[in-house]
Amino acid sequence: MFVPDTERLVGISKGNALLIGKLDANGEFYQTDRYEVQNPKIPVIVYSGPPFINLNTSFVTPRKVYELRSGMLIPGTIETSDLFVPEEDGKIIKFSNYKYGPDARHIWNLPGRFVLKKK
């Protein structure tokens, strides 16, 4: 069962920056903060804010994923450049038709989480 959570903080790594913000119900990212690498020789971003979920660097890239857009799931790949690239002829499906499971394609910008349904 899907449980929406549009209040949690999320992060997106983009180049030498970490963008912090929230996802709306459609999976759209709204940035509230930006942190940059201060020394390119030591590519570390110093962050001392509240905990967040990193959306695009928690995978081995490239990785096949879905991107949520207005209730639809677009198949594509998170590339090593940390960008989503849609599949040219990928089959777009409704989010309501998505079947979550351990082997299911991940939704990289999911505004919530899946939990087991209680009997």
PASEBA-1860 file (N, C-alpha, C; in nm, 3 decimals):
! residues 119
1> MFVPDTER> 0.085/-0.116/0.000/0.000/0.000/0.000/0.090/0.124/0.000 ~ 0.055/0.222/-0.083/0.133/0.344/-0.091/0.088/0.442/0.016 ~ 0.186/0.499/0.088/0.159/0.600/0.190/0.229/0.729/0.146 ~ 0.152/0.832/0.109/0.216/0.957/0.064/0.286/1.028/0.180 ~ 0.394/1.100/0.146/0.465/1.179/0.246/0.533/1.296/0.173 ~ 0.463/1.406/0.164/0.518/1.523/0.095/0.586/1.621/0.191 ~ 0.597/1.582/0.317/0.662/1.668/0.416/0.807/1.629/0.442 ~ 0.847/1.510/0.401/0.985/1.467/0.429/1.083/1.545/0.342
9> LVGISKGN> 1.201/1.567/0.396/1.307/1.632/0.319/1.373/1.529/0.230 ~ 1.403/1.572/0.108/1.474/1.487/0.013/1.592/1.565/-0.044 ~ 1.690/1.492/-0.093/1.806/1.554/-0.155/1.828/1.498/-0.293 ~ 1.878/1.582/-0.382/1.915/1.540/-0.517/2.057/1.588/-0.540 ~ 2.145/1.494/-0.574/2.282/1.531/-0.609/2.284/1.572/-0.755 ~ 2.344/1.686/-0.782/2.351/1.737/-0.920/2.487/1.801/-0.939 ~ 2.574/1.731/-1.013/2.709/1.782/-1.032/2.781/1.792/-0.900 ~ 2.832/1.910/-0.868/2.903/1.933/-0.742/2.814/1.995/-0.636
17> ALLIGKLD> 2.682/1.974/-0.649/2.590/2.035/-0.553/2.494/1.930/-0.497 ~ 2.445/1.959/-0.378/2.339/1.882/-0.315/2.221/1.976/-0.300 ~ 2.109/1.941/-0.363/1.988/2.022/-0.356/1.896/1.956/-0.253 ~ 1.846/2.035/-0.159/1.755/1.986/-0.054/1.619/2.049/-0.077 ~ 1.513/1.971/-0.058/1.379/2.024/-0.074/1.276/1.918/-0.044 ~ 1.158/1.932/-0.107/1.048/1.838/-0.088/0.987/1.803/-0.223 ~ 0.920/1.687/-0.226/0.846/1.645/-0.344/0.698/1.673/-0.321 ~ 0.629/1.720/-0.425/0.484/1.734/-0.412/0.420/1.600/-0.449
25> ANGEFYQT> 0.289/1.594/-0.445/0.217/1.468/-0.471/0.239/1.414/-0.611 ~ 0.283/1.499/-0.704/0.309/1.456/-0.841/0.455/1.418/-0.865 ~ 0.538/1.423/-0.761/0.679/1.389/-0.776/0.766/1.505/-0.817 ~ 0.711/1.625/-0.822/0.787/1.744/-0.859/0.871/1.791/-0.740 ~ 0.999/1.818/-0.764/1.093/1.860/-0.660/1.089/2.011/-0.643 ~ 1.079/2.056/-0.518/1.084/2.198/-0.485/1.203/2.221/-0.392 ~ 1.303/2.288/-0.445/1.428/2.311/-0.373/1.412/2.419/-0.267 ~ 1.468/2.392/-0.148/1.469/2.492/-0.041/1.612/2.535/-0.006
33> DRYEVQNP> 1.710/2.446/-0.029/1.850/2.476/0.002/1.942/2.415/-0.104 ~ 2.063/2.472/-0.111/2.166/2.421/-0.203/2.300/2.425/-0.131 ~ 2.374/2.313/-0.138/2.506/2.303/-0.078/2.603/2.262/-0.187 ~ 2.717/2.331/-0.195/2.815/2.305/-0.301/2.946/2.254/-0.241 ~ 3.018/2.178/-0.323/3.153/2.134/-0.286/3.239/2.259/-0.272 ~ 3.306/2.275/-0.160/3.387/2.394/-0.136/3.528/2.381/-0.196 ~ 3.581/2.258/-0.199/3.715/2.236/-0.250/3.709/2.120/-0.349 ~ 3.724/2.148/-0.481/3.714/2.040/-0.581/3.814/1.926/-0.561
41> KIPVIVYS> 3.926/1.953/-0.491/4.025/1.847/-0.465/3.973/1.749/-0.360 ~ 3.882/1.796/-0.275/3.819/1.711/-0.174/3.668/1.722/-0.196 ~ 3.611/1.636/-0.283/3.471/1.652/-0.322/3.371/1.608/-0.214 ~ 3.368/1.685/-0.105/3.279/1.655/0.006/3.186/1.775/0.025 ~ 3.059/1.746/0.042/2.962/1.852/0.071/2.934/1.849/0.220 ~ 2.953/1.961/0.286/2.928/1.971/0.428/2.781/2.010/0.447 ~ 2.708/1.926/0.519/2.566/1.948/0.543/2.540/1.924/0.691 ~ 2.476/2.020/0.757/2.450/2.003/0.900/2.302/2.025/0.933
49> GPPFINLN> 2.215/2.002/0.836/2.072/2.021/0.857/2.003/1.894/0.903 ~ 1.869/1.895/0.900/1.793/1.777/0.941/1.812/1.661/0.843 ~ 1.781/1.539/0.885/1.798/1.422/0.798/1.712/1.433/0.672 ~ 1.760/1.373/0.564/1.687/1.372/0.438/1.711/1.240/0.366 ~ 1.626/1.211/0.270/1.641/1.094/0.185/1.706/1.139/0.054 ~ 1.821/1.079/0.019/1.887/1.115/-0.107/1.823/1.035/-0.218 ~ 1.764/1.103/-0.316/1.686/1.036/-0.419/1.766/0.973/-0.532 ~ 1.878/1.031/-0.569/1.943/0.981/-0.690/2.085/0.931/-0.673
57> TSFVTPRK> 2.141/0.932/-0.555/2.276/0.875/-0.542/2.277/0.750/-0.456 ~ 2.158/0.703/-0.420/2.154/0.581/-0.339/2.158/0.457/-0.427 ~ 2.166/0.474/-0.559/2.173/0.360/-0.651/2.313/0.348/-0.710 ~ 2.337/0.231/-0.765/2.451/0.213/-0.855/2.400/0.265/-0.989 ~ 2.469/0.359/-1.048/2.422/0.416/-1.174/2.502/0.361/-1.290 ~ 2.449/0.355/-1.410/2.310/0.384/-1.444/2.217/0.272/-1.397 ~ 2.092/0.310/-1.372/1.993/0.214/-1.325/1.858/0.246/-1.386 ~ 1.786/0.141/-1.427/1.652/0.159/-1.484/1.555/0.192/-1.372
65> VYELRSGM> 1.478/0.299/-1.391/1.383/0.347/-1.291/1.259/0.400/-1.363 ~ 1.158/0.434/-1.283/1.046/0.514/-1.331/1.061/0.654/-1.275 ~ 1.004/0.751/-1.345/0.989/0.886/-1.293/0.840/0.915/-1.287 ~ 0.793/0.963/-1.172/0.653/0.996/-1.153/0.626/1.136/-1.204 ~ 0.527/1.149/-1.291/0.484/1.279/-1.344/0.333/1.279/-1.357 ~ 0.265/1.357/-1.274/0.119/1.375/-1.280/0.043/1.244/-1.286 ~ 0.078/1.153/-1.197/0.007/1.026/-1.187/0.049/0.921/-1.289 ~ 0.147/0.951/-1.369/0.197/0.857/-1.470/0.342/0.821/-1.439
73> LIPGTIET> 0.381/0.699/-1.475/0.519/0.653/-1.455/0.587/0.641/-1.590 ~ 0.695/0.715/-1.604/0.773/0.718/-1.728/0.897/0.634/-1.708 ~ 0.917/0.530/-1.790/1.038/0.447/-1.775/1.161/0.519/-1.830 ~ 1.273/0.496/-1.763/1.397/0.556/-1.808/1.513/0.508/-1.723 ~ 1.620/0.587/-1.722/1.742/0.550/-1.654/1.795/0.670/-1.576 ~ 1.843/0.644/-1.454/1.923/0.745/-1.383/2.066/0.721/-1.431 ~ 2.121/0.820/-1.496/2.255/0.809/-1.553/2.361/0.849/-1.451 ~ 2.486/0.823/-1.483/2.595/0.857/-1.393/2.606/1.008/-1.374
81> SDLFVPEE> 2.544/1.087/-1.462/2.543/1.233/-1.445/2.434/1.275/-1.349 ~ 2.368/1.176/-1.285/2.262/1.201/-1.188/2.137/1.262/-1.251 ~ 2.117/1.236/-1.380/2.000/1.286/-1.449/1.911/1.171/-1.494 ~ 1.779/1.194/-1.495/1.686/1.096/-1.546/1.678/1.111/-1.698 ~ 1.692/1.001/-1.769/1.682/1.000/-1.915/1.570/0.904/-1.952 ~ 1.458/0.956/-2.010/1.346/0.869/-2.045/1.384/0.771/-2.156 ~ 1.321/0.652/-2.153/1.340/0.556/-2.261/1.267/0.607/-2.383 ~ 1.331/0.597/-2.498/1.274/0.652/-2.621/1.136/0.593/-2.653
89> DGKIIKFS> 1.122/0.463/-2.646/0.994/0.398/-2.677/0.936/0.328/-2.554 ~ 0.968/0.379/-2.436/0.922/0.315/-2.312/0.772/0.325/-2.294 ~ 0.714/0.222/-2.233/0.570/0.220/-2.209/0.538/0.296/-2.081 ~ 0.463/0.403/-2.094/0.420/0.484/-1.981/0.297/0.417/-1.920 ~ 0.296/0.405/-1.786/0.183/0.342/-1.719/0.128/0.437/-1.612 ~ 0.004/0.412/-1.572/-0.056/0.489/-1.463/0.007/0.442/-1.331 ~ 0.028/0.537/-1.239/0.082/0.503/-1.108/-0.009/0.401/-1.040 ~ -0.139/0.413/-1.057/-0.234/0.321/-0.994/-0.218/0.177/-1.045
97> NYKYGPDA> -0.153/0.158/-1.159/-0.129/0.024/-1.214/0.007/-0.034/-1.174 ~ 0.087/0.042/-1.102/0.220/-0.002/-1.060/0.207/-0.113/-0.956 ~ 0.284/-0.218/-0.973/0.286/-0.330/-0.878/0.418/-0.328/-0.804 ~ 0.412/-0.284/-0.677/0.532/-0.277/-0.596/0.577/-0.416/-0.555 ~ 0.707/-0.437/-0.551/0.765/-0.563/-0.505/0.917/-0.553/-0.506 ~ 0.984/-0.652/-0.449/1.131/-0.646/-0.440/1.201/-0.638/-0.576 ~ 1.138/-0.693/-0.680/1.200/-0.691/-0.812/1.140/-0.585/-0.904 ~ 1.049/-0.504/-0.852/0.984/-0.401/-0.934/1.082/-0.288/-0.965
105> RHIWNLPG> 1.061/-0.224/-1.078/1.142/-0.108/-1.114/1.114/0.003/-1.012 ~ 1.218/0.063/-0.959/1.212/0.167/-0.856/1.155/0.297/-0.914 ~ 1.079/0.372/-0.835/1.033/0.506/-0.873/1.125/0.604/-0.801 ~ 1.213/0.668/-0.875/1.319/0.746/-0.811/1.266/0.869/-0.740 ~ 1.156/0.928/-0.783/1.103/1.049/-0.721/0.967/1.023/-0.654 ~ 0.957/0.911/-0.587/0.833/0.870/-0.520/0.807/0.960/-0.399 ~ 0.691/1.029/-0.394/0.662/1.118/-0.281/0.597/1.043/-0.164 ~ 0.666/0.944/-0.113/0.615/0.863/-0.004/0.685/0.729/-0.002
113> RFVLKKK> 0.614/0.627/0.045/0.675/0.494/0.054/0.565/0.388/0.045 ~ 0.609/0.266/0.019/0.517/0.152/0.020/0.534/0.078/0.151 ~ 0.422/0.036/0.210/0.421/-0.042/0.333/0.332/-0.165/0.312 ~ 0.356/-0.267/0.393/0.271/-0.386/0.385/0.131/-0.353/0.434 ~ 0.033/-0.403/0.363/-0.106/-0.383/0.404/-0.137/-0.472/0.522 ~ -0.203/-0.416/0.622/-0.241/-0.497/0.739/-0.367/-0.575/0.706 ~ -0.372/-0.700/0.755/-0.488/-0.785/0.728/-0.602/-0.751/0.820
END
